[in-house]
């Protein structure tokens, strides 16, 4: 059994995994704490992690009916993420492992997202027997990237955002409309009855030959549009149309660039994960596009899209089984850890 901790941003999470099964997954969210500030305040996030970490880890062990002495290893998110937030979970996990004289593994947050679409069921379990090479879209508030996952624990970054991430664009555009933080889920809700073709917003870099993304220009376009049409925000139908149109612009870019990358590489499978993958329009449009182009699609379950320790634990256990010697108590957090520099699997 393996205990995993995740504290890269504003969720405190702990999970216990065993033989690819998630025995428990506990998440404590800080959304209410940060909502009055309109975004995550790093210092407050770190303090809340310190407050929640022991209760969350204790609850995860109790739910899994696991005593600390039964653990084979301990893991935690090493990066990327907010430095002080990462530090609380990472150093706590190292201390637990040291006290129990068990191996410790530091895990790349985005690498864990790559494998979350292969976790499903109740209780959740990883089905790597069905794994095949894929193009993986990771899309969240802080990151948007396409990754070529060539095999288990083997990946190559294809492209990422050159400025704002898709989730950041959702939140900032929503804030311009007066929506509460986090604006992404609220925009998703309001957009459902809206007309996605009511207003024409730009699709940045959608026709570029490369796999990079850009959403800063779209956010700026929304800002000027609202400045020039302020009365739209007074009409619920117009707000729904505006949300649907902004959402459509973001989703179009994500879907078309993902499909184009998979077609270019000759792959048959596409996966998607990260917080924005909870968005209903993205899930729906990706499914439609994959069916039309003959791709298999695997979407991370909503509970595994946001930051969680279950995916950290599944990847950590996989790495530990392949290389029991790959652990170190001298590792430090890596807040800006590039995905291509994550520790590769042994040959």
N, C-alpha and C positions, 0 to 999 in steps of 0.2 A: 504494500500500500504506500501511496505517496501523498503528502500534503503540499498543496500549492497555494501561494498568496499572490494577489494582484492589487497593486495600488498605484498604477501609472498616472491616473488623473483624479477623478472625483468619485470613483466607486471603490469601496473597500470590499474585497471578495476573498473567500477561502473555499477550497474544494478538496475532496479526498477522491482519488482515483485508484482503481485496481484492475489490472488486466484489461485496460481499454474501456472500463466502465466507470461512469461518474457516480460514485456512491453518495456524494452530497455536493451541493453547490449553494453557497450562501453569499448574497450580495447586499450591501448596505449603500444606498444611493445618497448623494449629497445635493440633489437638484434643488430641494427647497432652500437649503442653506445659501446657495449661490444665486438663486433666482432674483433676489432683490438687487444684486450687483450687475445683472445682465450678462454674466459669464463667470467662469471658474476663477476664483481668487486663490493663487497657489499657496499662500501662507495658511489660509483657512482650510484648504483641502488637506494639507499636511497635519494640521492639528486634529482634524476630524478623523483622519486615518489612525492617529495615535489613540484617540478615544474609542474607536470601533474595532480595532484590529484583534484584541484579545477576545471580546465577546463573539465576533464573527468566526474566528478560528475555532473557538471552543464549541460553537454551535455546529460547525461543519464536522468536527470530530464526533460530536454526540450523535448527529444525524446519521453518520456513517457507522456508528457503533464501533468506533476505532479508538483504542488507547494510544497515546503517544509512543509507547514502547513497541507497538506493532508496526510503526512506519518503517519502510525500507529506505526512504529518501525524502528530502524536502526541496521544494523549488519555489522560485519567485520571479516576477518580472524584473529583468535587469535594465530594460530600456526598449524603445525610447519612451519618453514621458516627462512629466514635471519633476525636476531634480529632488525637491524635498518630499514630494509624494512617493516617488520611487524609493527613496532612502528608507522610509518607514517600514515598508513591506520587505524590502530586500535585506536589510540588516536584521530585522526581526526573524526572518526565515533562516538566515545564516546562524543566528544565535540558537534557534531551536535545533537545527541540525548539529551544531557543535555540542550542545548540551546532551543530545541523544547519541552522539558519536555516529551519525548517519551521513551519507553523501549529500551534498548540496549542489543544485543546478540553477544557474541564472539563465532565464529564457527571454528570447526576443519576442516582444509583444506582437509584432506584425507577422512573424513566422508562425506564431500560434494561430492567428487569424486564418492563415492559409489552409489549415487543417480542420478548422471548425465546421465547414460544410460537410465533413465526413462523420460528424457526430450527430446522432439522431436517436429517437425512440424515448420510451419512458419505462425505466430510467434511461438516461442517455448513455450511449455507448459508441465508440469509434468503430467504423466498418472499413478498415483499410484493405480488406479483401476485394472491395469494389473499386479501389483507387486506380485511376489512370491519368496520364499526363494531361495537364489542363492550363488554360489561361485563367488566372484568378484576379478578380477585381476586389481590391480592399478600399472601402470608401467610408470615411468617418468625418468627424468634426475637425480633425487635425491633419488627416492624410487622405490622399487619393492616389492610387497606384495600380498599375497592371503588372502582374508577375507571371512568368513562365515557370510553372511547377513541373519540372522534368521527371521527377520521381519522388519517392518518399524521402523527405529531408534534403532534397536537391531543388534549388530554385535559382532563377535569374530575373533580376528586376528589368522590366521592359521600359517603363516610363512612370513618371509621377507628376504631381502638380508643380508648376513653376511659380505659383503665387498662392492664392487661396485654395483651400480644399473644398470639395463639394458641400460637406456638412457646414463648413464655415459660411459658405455662400447662402445656404438655406437659412442659417441663424441670423446673419446680418441683413439679408433681404427681409426676413420676417420682422426684425427689429425696426426696420424702416417703415413697416406697415403698422407698427404698434403692437405686434404680437408678443406674448410673454416668453421669457427664456425657459427652456430651450425652444426656439421658434420652429425648428424642423418638424417635430411631431404635430404641432398645431397647424402648420401650413399643410401638412399631409391631410389632416382632418378637414380643414376648410376647403381644400382643393377638390375634394371628392365630387361635389355637385357642380363644380365650376367648368367653364369651357376652356380647355388648354390652348385653343386657337384664337381666343379673344384678343390677345395682345401679342405682338411679335417681338420677342427678345432675342438677342444674338446667341449663337451657339459657338463659343470660342474654341478654336483649334479643331473643330469637328472634322474638317477635311484635310488636316495636316498629315503628312506621310508618317510622322513619328507617333509615339505612344504617350507623349506627355499631355497634361491637362492644364487648363487655365480658367479660373472662374472670377478673377478680379474684375475683368471688363464687364461681365454680366451683372455683378453686384453694382458697379458704377452706373450701368444702364438703368437698373431698377431705381437707383437713387434719383437720377434726373427725371425719370418718368413720373415718379411720385411727386417730385417737386413741381412738375409742370401740370399734373392732374390731381391735385390734392383732394378734390371733391369725391374721387372714386372711393376713398377710404370711408366715406359716410354712408355708402350703399352696400349692404351685405352681399348682394349678388355680384357687384363689381369686385368686392374683396375676394370672393370665391373665384371669380374669373382671373383676377390678378395672381392669386396663389397658384391656380392651375397652370397659368401661362409661364410663370417663373419656374415652377416645378418641371414642366414639360421641357423647358430649355436645358435644365440641368440633366434630367434623365436621358434626353436625346443624345447628349454628348457621351454620357457614361455607357449607354447601350451600344451606340454605333462604333465607338472606338474599341470596345471590348470585342464585339463581333468581328471587326476588321482585323484585330490582332490574332484572334483564333483562326480565322480563315487564312491569313498570311502564313502562320506557322503550321498549318495543316493538322490542327488538333480537333478532336471530336468532342471535347468536354470543356465547359465553362463553369467556374464557381464564383461565388460572390459572398463577401462577409463585411463586417464593420457596421457601426451604428446606423449609417444611412441605408443599409440594406433592409432595415425595418420598413422603409418607405414603401407603401403599397403600390404606387405607380411604377417604381423601379422594379419591384418584384414581378409585377404584371407585364411590363414592357420587355423585360429580359426574357421572361418565359415565352412571350409571343415571338420575339426575334429568334430565339434559339429553336423553337419549333419550325419557323419558316426557313431557317438555314440548316436544319438537320443536326443541331448540336445537343448533346446531353447537358442539362443544367442542374447544378446542385447549389442550393441556397442555404446558408447557415440559418438555423432556426432562430427566430427573434430573440429568444433568451440568451443565445450565444453570439448575437451580433454585437451587443454592447460589451464593454469591458467586463471580463469574468475570469475567475480562476480555473474554471473547468477546462477551458481550452489550453491554459498554461500547463495544467496538470497532465492532460492527454499528451501534449508534445513532450513534456519533460520525461514522462514515463517511457515514451517511445525512444527518446535519445538515451535514456539510462539503460534500457534493455539492449540497445545496440552497442553501447560503449560504457560499461559500468565504471570505468576509470575516469570518465569525463566529468570531473567535478572539482571545485576548488573553493577554499575559504578565503583566498586572497583576491577574488574578483571584486570589482567596484561597479557601481551603477554607470550606465552609459546613456545619458539623457538624449543624445543625438545619434544613437547607434544606427548606421545605415543597414538596410536589410541585406545588401550584398556582402556585408562583413559579419553576418551571423555565422557562428561556428558550423562548418560543414560536417556532414556525417563522415565517419572514417571510411577509407576505401575498402 
